[in-house]
Amino acid sequence: MRSLSGRTVCVAAAAAAVVVAAVPAASASPVPAPATGAWTATLVPGTRADFIDTTTAQEISCGRSAASGTDNGALGTVTWGECVGALASTAEVEQAGPMTFHPASSSGGVISGSVSGFKAWFSMETLLGVCTGSITGTIGNVVFDTATNEASVNGGAGLVVSSANNCAGILNTGDPVQYSATYGVEFA
């Protein structure tokens, strides 16, 4: 196994998740080391953060997202804004709990892993009124490129609609959700 060295950065976006965590390491294990600094992340200009219900093909797409945390794998605040739901409705997404990044591999300056503990509340206008609910789970397919300081989640599987109220079949409890976003990361 290749040894992690220097200020290795692991990222998850998402939900969030938008989810980013830097990991300084001097061990062969891809386990987060003690914190030595803080980071912030924002969506790369011209990109969006998308939550896609893979059963109904409906999505909540956000034009703004930011995250912060420490390089021990703990994810602090994650925010989403300028969100649009089904049929171009206004939508809101809000973080509802702590998350943790789990690095799994490192190769050629690219760190891969997942984020556990993801939970976000959502709401959007539908023809029947306001649809509300939550998305929970673990986000997979999280990648951080140390050459560009970009974190991406492309088709991050492992999330599910854990509750859906008054959503008229747009999002349903139990539906799988994928998360996709690309973040630029800056270190304090």
N, C-alpha and C positions, 0 to 999 in steps of 0.2 A: 504494500500500500504506500502511496506517495505521502510524504510528510507535509503537513500544512506548516507554513512559516510566514513570518512577517505579519502585517495587518491584513489578514484574510477576511473578506467580507462575504457574508451570507445574506441573502435577501429573500423575502417573500412579500409579495404584494398581495393587500389583498381586505381588500374588502374589504381591499382592503387595502392591499393587505394589500392590500397595500401594506405590505408588511416587510420591514427591512431590519436586519440585525447584523452588526459587524462582529466578527469573531477573531480576536488576536489569538494565535495559537502557536505552540511549540511542541505539540504532540502529534503522534500518528493517528490519534483518534479524532473523528469529526464531531467531537462534543464541545459545546461552547465553553470557552475559558472565562475567568473572572472579567468583569467589566473594566475597561480602561478608557472609555470615551463615549461620546454621544454622536448621533447622526440625525439628519433630516432627509426626507425624500419627497419629491413632487413629480407629478406626471411629466414625462418628456413632452415638450411643446408639439402640438399637432396630434397627440394621441388621446385616447379615452380609457377609462376604467369600465369594463363591461361585466355585468352579471347576467349570464344567459341560462334560462331554464331549458335544459336539453330535451324535455318532453314536449313542451308547447312551443319552443323556439321563440318565446318572448324574452325581452331583455330589459334591464335597467342599465342605461349608459350614462356615465358621469364625465363631464368635461373638466372637472377639477378633483384632485385627490392629493392628500399629503399624509405623511407619516413621520413619526419620530421614535427614537428608542435608544437603547444602549447596546454596546457590542458584546453582551453576554447572552444574547438571544431573546431578551425581553423586548416586547413591542409596546411602546407607550401609546400615544394618541394616534388614531387613524381617522381622517375625515374625508368625506366625499361631498361635492357640490355640483351645481349646474346639471342635475340629473334629469333624464327623460325616461319615462316608462312606456308601456304599451300604448299604441295609437297616439304617440307624441304627447302623452300626458306628463304633467310635472310630477317628479318623484323625489323622494328624500331617502337617504341611507345614513344610518348612524351606528357607530361602533357600540357594542353592548357588553364588552368584557375584555379581559387581558388575553394576549396571544403570545406564543413562543415559537421561535424558529428552531428547526432541527436540521442541521447540515447532514447530508448523507454522503457526498462525494466531492472531490476536488480534482480537476484535471486541466492543465494548461491555463491556469488563471481563471477558470470558470468553476464556481461553487454551486452545487445543486442541493436541494432539500425540500422541506415542507414546513408548513405553519400549522400548529395545532391550537385549539381553543378559539377558533374563529366564531364570532357571533355578531351579527348586525341586524338591526331592525330596519324595515323598509315601509314606506307608504307611498301610494300613488292614486291619482284620480282615475276612476273607471266610469263606464256608463251607468253603473249601479251605485256610485258613491265612492267612498274612500276605501281602497284595498290596503290592508296592513298585514304585517307578518314578520317572520324572522328567517334568516339563513344562517346555518351553523355547520360546523364540521372541521375538517383538516384540508388545507389547500396544498395540492401537490404541484409538481412541475414548476417549482420556484428556482430561478437561476440568477446568479449575480456574476457579471463579467468585470474582473478587476482592472482590465485594460481601459474600459470605457466608464466605469463607475455607474453602470446601468443595471437595474434589477428588473427582471421581467417574469411574468407569469403568463404563459401561453396555454390556454385551455386547461387551467388549473382545476383538476377534478378533485372530488372528495367533499364537496359541499352539498347541502340538501336544503330545500325549503322545509323548515321544521314547523312552521305554522303559516297559515294563509287564511285571512278573514275577509269576506265580501269581495273576493278577487275574480268572480265570474269565470273561473276556468283559465284565467291568464297565467296565474301561478297557483300550484296546488301543493298541499302538504305532502311531503314525500318525494316531490320531483327533484332529480339531480340538477345541480347548478355548476356551471363552469365560470371561472373568473379569469379575465385577461386584462393585463395592464403593463406598462413599461414606465419605470421611475428613474429619475436621475438622483443619485445619492451624494450628499455632501457631509463631511465629517467636521465636528467641532474642533 
